[in-house]
Structure formats: structure tokens, C-alpha cells
Amino acid sequence: MPNSIMLVDDEKHIRVAVGQTLELAGYDVTACEAAEEALTHLNSEWPGIVVTDISMPGMGGLGLLERVRRLDADLPVILITGHGDISMAVQAMRDGAYDFIEKPFSSELLVDVIRRAQEKRNLTLENRNLRKALQAQGGIGPRIIGESPSIQQLRNMIQHVADTPADILLHAETGSGKDLVARYIHEHSNRRDKNFVAINCGAVPENLIESELFGHERVPLPMPNSAGSASLSMLTAVPCFWMKLKVCPWHCR
């Protein structure tokens, strides 16, 4: 949602009037009656800015400013003030508010302040995305190149799941790069200092896979690195990528 505005005011006629003005100026407006309601929509990735009245029942504009700065200190908050709130608004700017507008205000002034705040927000988010891209492509290990929406979605998904302790299932056509994605996940997770072990179940004969995985006694097997110890016994707390798992016998899965 580019050019998104979170508008917070307890007076309905102001929400309607200001909302219509901003929509005519090309903004996508989410209007809320209370600060608590607005907070349910906001997060550090909110693409727009916050415009809020100072004096409201319950949590006021200053309380909302404080909560927003906890979510994202770079998210611009514009305060709408009455005449008696000027000193309060000035202090709020020292505390991190982007700007304040005194009632009554013209539509041109409101749109101009919001335009500058939105430009600042766009630059902030663009810089964050560039830093993430540099970090992702600057580390060791494999690279996932490309800027298509699908590739960007894949990178974002990896950032969310890389540190999870749960198993991750990669489902894709043969040759699409599952091994690359598995190694990329490993190199960008908190387990990157551990060895990465890839096991190709399709390369182990069916009559040997059970002994190779779970161990065997006395009889040496013609498998590399199998001196009587099981592969699984060596994988404690080690990231492991299982390739072609569907060809592995059911009793070994």
C-alpha cells in the first residue's frame, strides 16, 4: 500500500473530511476512531505515515506517538493540535514527532506536510530493503539472484523461516534449485556456524539405505565414510538437507 495514511481522530466529521481530502490527493487512508484500534494495523513495515489528533479519549496522540516509536522510530507521526496544545506539540516534536498542524488548517498545508513525511518514509523503507539485499547477497555461501516479485517473495520467506527450529519442506520441480535454497537458508540462519549435511536418498541403494542411516555391525558396506557408524548418529544438532526423500523406503522415513 504505497502512500498509506493512518488517520486517527475521535471526531467522525474530521475523519471524514480529512480522509476525503487525502484520498483526492491520491493517498490510501485508513481511518480509526481510537489509538488502540490504529495500533492493531501498525508495524515496522507500515508503508505510510500516521496522522493523529492529540486530545482523544483513552490513549491520546502523545501516547500513540510513544507506542509508534517503539514499533519503528523512523515512522513519521504528524500531530493535529488545538490552540491550547501548542506547547505540548512542540515537546512532542522534541520527543520524535515529525511535525504538528494547528487547527484550523488548510487542505493545502495538510497535504504538503504529509507529502514531505511520505517521501521521508519511502526513503527509509528503500534504504532498509537495500541494506537487507546487501546483507543477503554479501554473505558466504550460495546466492539467490533476481529481482522478480517471486524471487523477492522467496527471499522474504527465507528471512522469516531461517531461524525456526522446525523442519522445512522444499517442494519444487527437479532442477529448480532446492539444494541452492536449502544452503541459502542454512547460511542465513543462526546455525550457519555448523556443518551443512546433504543426504541424497536417491544415491543410496534401497538394500543399503537402512544400514547406512541407522547403523550396522561387523559387515563393512561399500559406502563412503561408513565405518560401521550410522549417518544419523553423526547428525546430532547438525543442519541436514534430505534430497529425493520420496524414493526413501517408507520404513526408513
matplotlib code that plots the C-alpha trace (Angstrom):
import matplotlib.pyplot as plt

x = [0.0, 2.1, 1.2, -0.8, -2.1, -3.2, -5.7, -6.7, -9.3, -12.2, -14.4, -16.2, -16.7, -12.9, -12.1, -14.5, -13.3, -9.6, -10.0, -11.7, -9.1, -6.2, -8.0, -8.5, -4.7, -4.0, -3.5, -4.9, -6.5, -7.2, -9.3, -9.6, -11.6, -9.1, -5.4, -5.8, -7.5, -4.8, -2.1, -3.6, -2.8, 0.7, 4.0, 7.6, 6.8, 3.9, 4.5, 3.0, 2.7, 0.5, -1.7, -3.3, -5.2, -3.5, -6.6, -8.7, -10.4, -8.3, -4.9, -4.2, -1.9, 1.2, 0.6, 0.2, 3.4, 5.3, 3.9, 4.6, 8.2, 8.6, 7.4, 9.5, 11.4, 11.5, 7.8, 6.6, 3.9, 2.1, 0.1, -3.1, -3.4, -5.8, -4.6, -4.1, -2.0, 0.9, 3.4, 2.5, 3.0, 6.4, 7.6, 6.2, 8.5, 11.4, 10.3, 10.3, 7.1, 7.6, 5.5, 2.3, -0.5, -2.7, -6.5, -8.0, -5.7, -6.0, -6.1, -3.0, -1.0, -2.1, -1.3, 2.1, 3.2, 2.0, 3.8, 7.1, 6.6, 5.7, 8.8, 10.9, 9.1, 9.7, 13.4, 13.6, 12.0, 14.0, 17.2, 16.2, 15.4, 18.7, 20.6, 18.8, 19.6, 23.3, 23.4, 21.7, 24.0, 27.1, 27.4, 29.2, 27.5, 25.1, 23.3, 19.7, 19.8, 17.0, 14.6, 11.3, 8.3, 8.6, 12.3, 11.7, 8.9, 11.2, 13.9, 11.4, 10.0, 13.5, 14.2, 11.1, 11.8, 15.6, 15.9, 13.0, 13.8, 11.1, 11.7, 11.3, 9.8, 11.0, 8.7, 9.6, 10.3, 13.6, 16.3, 14.6, 17.3, 16.0, 19.6, 20.6, 17.6, 18.5, 22.1, 20.9, 18.6, 21.5, 23.9, 21.4, 20.2, 21.6, 23.0, 25.5, 28.5, 27.5, 28.3, 25.7, 25.0, 23.2, 21.9, 20.8, 18.4, 18.3, 22.0, 21.9, 20.7, 17.5, 19.0, 21.7, 19.9, 18.7, 22.1, 23.7, 21.2, 20.7, 24.0, 25.3, 27.6, 30.7, 30.0, 31.6, 29.5, 30.8, 29.6, 31.9, 32.5, 30.7, 33.0, 30.2, 28.6, 25.3, 24.9, 22.0, 24.2, 26.6, 23.9, 23.0, 22.2, 23.6, 21.5, 20.7, 19.1, 17.4, 17.2, 14.8, 13.2, 10.2, 12.4, 13.4, 11.6, 8.6, 10.0, 13.1, 11.3]
y = [0.0, 2.9, 6.4, 4.9, 7.2, 6.1, 8.8, 8.8, 11.1, 10.5, 13.1, 11.4, 14.6, 15.3, 11.7, 12.0, 15.5, 14.8, 11.3, 12.7, 15.4, 12.9, 10.4, 13.1, 13.8, 10.2, 8.6, 5.4, 6.3, 4.0, 6.0, 4.9, 6.4, 5.4, 5.0, 1.4, 0.5, 2.1, 0.2, -3.1, -2.0, -0.6, -2.4, -1.6, -2.3, 0.1, 1.8, 5.2, 7.6, 8.4, 11.5, 11.7, 14.2, 14.9, 15.1, 11.9, 9.7, 6.8, 6.8, 10.3, 11.3, 11.5, 8.0, 6.8, 8.6, 6.8, 3.4, 4.0, 4.9, 1.6, -0.1, 1.9, 5.1, 6.1, 6.0, 9.7, 10.8, 14.1, 15.6, 17.7, 20.1, 22.7, 26.1, 25.1, 22.1, 24.0, 23.7, 20.0, 19.6, 21.3, 18.9, 16.0, 17.1, 17.0, 13.5, 12.4, 13.6, 14.5, 17.7, 19.2, 21.1, 23.6, 23.6, 25.0, 24.1, 24.4, 21.3, 22.5, 22.7, 19.2, 17.7, 19.4, 18.2, 14.7, 14.7, 15.5, 12.9, 10.3, 11.0, 10.5, 7.2, 6.0, 6.7, 5.0, 1.8, 1.8, 2.1, -0.8, -3.0, -2.2, -3.0, -6.3, -7.1, -6.3, -8.4, -11.3, -11.2, -10.3, -13.3, -16.5, -19.4, -19.6, -16.6, -16.3, -13.7, -11.9, -9.1, -10.5, -10.5, -14.3, -14.1, -11.2, -13.2, -16.2, -14.1, -12.6, -16.0, -17.3, -14.4, -15.4, -19.1, -19.3, -19.3, -21.6, -24.8, -26.7, -28.8, -27.0, -28.8, -27.6, -28.7, -27.9, -29.5, -31.3, -28.9, -25.8, -25.3, -26.9, -27.6, -24.0, -22.7, -25.2, -24.0, -20.4, -21.0, -22.5, -19.7, -17.1, -18.8, -18.8, -22.3, -21.0, -21.9, -25.6, -28.0, -28.4, -32.1, -33.0, -36.6, -37.8, -40.7, -41.4, -42.2, -44.9, -48.4, -49.4, -52.5, -50.5, -47.3, -48.7, -49.8, -46.5, -44.4, -46.4, -48.3, -51.8, -54.4, -56.2, -56.4, -53.4, -51.7, -50.3, -46.8, -43.7, -42.6, -45.6, -47.3, -49.1, -45.9, -44.6, -41.3, -40.2, -40.7, -38.1, -35.6, -34.6, -30.8, -30.6, -28.9, -31.7, -31.5, -34.6, -34.9, -37.2, -38.2, -39.7, -42.5, -43.5, -46.7, -45.9, -47.9, -45.6, -42.2]
z = [0.0, -1.2, 0.1, 3.0, 5.8, 9.2, 10.3, 14.0, 15.4, 17.7, 15.9, 12.9, 10.9, 11.0, 10.0, 7.0, 5.9, 6.2, 4.8, 1.7, 1.2, 1.4, -0.9, -3.5, -3.2, -4.1, -0.6, 0.7, 4.0, 7.0, 9.5, 13.1, 16.0, 18.7, 19.1, 20.3, 17.1, 15.0, 16.7, 15.5, 12.0, 12.5, 12.4, 11.5, 7.8, 7.6, 4.3, 5.1, 8.0, 11.0, 11.4, 14.8, 17.0, 20.3, 22.5, 22.4, 25.0, 26.3, 24.7, 23.3, 20.4, 22.6, 23.9, 20.3, 19.4, 22.1, 21.1, 17.4, 18.2, 20.0, 16.8, 14.5, 15.5, 11.8, 11.2, 10.8, 13.1, 12.4, 15.3, 14.9, 17.7, 19.1, 20.1, 23.7, 22.8, 21.1, 23.9, 24.2, 20.4, 20.5, 23.2, 21.2, 18.3, 20.6, 21.5, 17.9, 16.2, 12.5, 12.6, 14.0, 12.4, 14.4, 13.9, 11.9, 8.9, 5.2, 3.0, 1.1, 4.3, 5.4, 2.0, 1.8, 5.3, 4.5, 1.2, 2.8, 5.5, 2.9, 0.9, 4.1, 4.8, 1.3, 1.5, 4.9, 3.6, 0.4, 2.4, 4.7, 1.7, 0.1, 3.3, 3.6, 0.0, 0.6, 3.7, 1.9, -1.1, 0.8, 3.0, 2.2, 0.5, -2.4, -3.9, -5.0, -7.8, -9.5, -8.6, -9.9, -7.4, -7.0, -6.1, -3.7, -2.0, -1.8, -0.1, 2.4, 3.2, 3.9, 6.2, 8.2, 8.5, 8.5, 12.3, 13.0, 14.8, 12.8, 9.8, 6.4, 3.4, 0.0, -2.8, -6.3, -9.7, -10.3, -11.2, -9.9, -7.2, -3.9, -2.9, -3.5, -1.4, 1.4, 1.5, 1.4, 4.3, 6.3, 5.5, 6.6, 9.8, 13.3, 12.6, 9.9, 12.1, 12.0, 9.2, 6.5, 5.6, 2.4, 2.1, -1.3, -0.7, -4.4, -4.5, -1.8, -2.9, -1.3, 0.2, 1.9, 3.0, 6.3, 7.4, 6.1, 8.1, 11.2, 11.5, 11.0, 12.7, 11.6, 7.8, 6.1, 3.5, 0.2, 1.1, 1.6, 5.1, 6.6, 9.0, 10.9, 12.3, 11.2, 9.3, 11.6, 14.7, 13.3, 12.6, 16.1, 16.1, 12.6, 9.8, 7.3, 3.8, 2.6, -1.1, -3.0, 0.2, -1.7, -3.0, 0.5, 1.7, 3.9, 6.9, 6.9, 6.7]

ax = plt.figure().add_subplot(projection="3d")
ax.plot(x, y, z, "-o")
ax.set_aspect("equal")
plt.show()
